[in-house]
Amino acid sequence: MSADQYELVITGHEDFVKGLLRGIAAGARSSSRVMFNNEHNITRTTIAKRIKEFFDASSTHTHVILNESIVNLIEEVLSEEGEKLKVSIVSKLKLISASFTFKYTAYAEKHGKMLKSMFEDLSESISMSADYDPQESIYPEAKGAEGYAPEHDYEINAKGTVTGDFNEIMKLYERCDDEPLVKSEKIELEFEK
């Protein structure tokens, strides 16, 4: 990772907290991305954390991913003004990596090639799970069948999990999100213990 990143959990009304954090980042002219977990399909990894997150009302706890430089500024602002604003940091966890599980199916060879290349040309900071093994089938007897026919002359299926640097995982996730043939699960975060 180029810069250490953290997930902050901040108490206060969600809309107010989001505006406050975006305002602090804008006022500091920070190029750091302020990424709210619920806006980017990000979840927590452990069952205990998921249960706690389930019971934390979204209007009172906001989860946000930030670079270290802006985290320090937010901590400083909230230590001075947090009580007055009724906003405080509940937790600060250092992010180690992120991951998501995906699957895809396509019925045209050109789409199969595109999908395979999407997951073969990965950044060095991303690793692919061992279960990723695209299965291609060719059925010459079905050649000429229409797109919505029950039988196709080509089919590819694959599933896997990618893990790595948070920023690189986010870029790949956004690419997958833009591709209707790829179905992705939520992004899971791993924190320093």
N, C-alpha and C positions, 0 to 999 in steps of 0.2 A: 504494500500500500504506500502511496506517496506521502500521505499525511495521516496521522492517527485519526480515527473516527470514533465517535461515541453515540450511544443512544441515550438521550435524556428523557426521563419521564417527569412531566411537569404538571402540578396541580393547578387548577383554575379552569374557568369556562373555556372550552376548546376553541371557539371562534376568537375569543380575546387573546388566548395564548398564541394562536397561529399569527394573528395580526402583530402582536408584540414581537415575536421572534423574527418575523419577516421585516418588521420595522427596524429592529436592532441591526440585522444583517445589511439592510439597505443603507442605514445611517452610517455604518462602518465601511460602506463601499466594498463589502466583502464579495469575493467571487465564489465563496463557499455556497454550495447548494443546501438549502434548508428543505429536508425531505421528511414529510410527515408519513408515518407508517400506514395510516388508513387511506392515504391518497395514492400509495404506490404498492398496494397489495403485499405488504410486509407483515409477517407474523413473528412470534417468538418461538424458540426451539423446544424448551423443556415443557413437560406436561404441567408442572407446578406453575411455571410462568404463564402458560396459557390459561390455567384455571384462575389465577390472580387477575390476568388481563380481562377475562370474561366478567368477573365481578366488579372490576373498576369501570364505573360509568364513563362513557366516552366524553361526556360533558364536564368531567372533573379531572381526568388524566389524559394528557396528550403525550404521545410517543413521537420523538423526532430524532433523525439522524443528522449529525453535524460534524464538520471538521474540527479538530482540536482548537484552532485559532479562534473560531467563533464561539466555541463552547466556553473558553476562558472569559470572553467578553460577556456572554450571557450570565455566567456565574457571578461575575463582578456586578453587573446591573441588578440582578435579582437579590444579591446579598445587601445592596443598598436600598433598593426600591420594592423588593418582593412583598414585604409585609404590607406596605401601603397599597400595593396593587392586588393583594390577596392571591399571589402566585408564588409557588416555590418548587424547587427541584426535589423530587422524591428519590430518584436514583440516577446514577451516572454509570454506564457500563461501557467499557472499551470493546469495540467491535473487532473481532478477529477475522471472520469470513462470513460469506453469505452463500446460500444455495437455493436451487429450486429443481423440482422434478417436472419433466415434460413428456409428452408423447405426440406422435404424429402419424397420420395415415394419408396416403395419396394414391390416386388411380391413374396418373399420367407420368411417364418416365421423366419428362422435363421437370415436373414438380419434385419427383424423387431425387433427382440430381441436385436441385436447388436446396432441398431440405438437408441432404447429406452434407453438402458443402457448408451450410450454415453451422453445422455442429462439428465439422472437421477443421475449419479454419478458426480455431479459438485462440484467444490471447494466451500467452505463456503462463499467466497468473490464474488460469481456469483449468480445473481438471474434470475429466468426464468419468462417470461411474463405470465399473467393469461390466455392468449389465447392458450397456448401450451396444446393440448389435442390430443394425437395420436389416430387416428381413424383406428381400425383394422376391416377388413371384411373377413369372411371366406365363400367361395362358394364351398361346397362339390361336387356339380354337375360338377364342372370344374376340379376336381382332375385328374391328369394325362396329362393335357394339356402341351404342350411344352413351353419352356421359352419365345418364341416370339409369342405365340398364342394370339389372341385378348381377350381371357378370361383366368383369373388366379384363382386358388383356394384360394389364400391369397393375401391381399393387405393392406398396411398400408400407411397412409398419416398424415403428421403433419407439423405444422409451428409454429414459435415462435420467440421471441427476447430474447437474453441473455445480461445482463448488469452487470458490476462490475469492479473489479480491472484490470487495463490495461494489466499487465503481464499475469494474468490468462485468460483473454479474448483472448490474442494473442495465448496462448497455445491451447485453445479450437478451435480457428479459424484455426490454422495450422492443427489440427486433422481433422476438417471438410473439409479443403482444400484437404487433402489426401484421403478423402472418396468420391468416385464418386457419391454415392447416395444422398449426401447432397449438396444442392445449397445454398450458402451464399451470402448475399449482402455485400457491403463495410462496413468496420469498421467505426463507427462514434465516435467522441471524444466529451466529455463534459468538459468544462473548468471552472475554478473558475471565478466568476464574480467580 
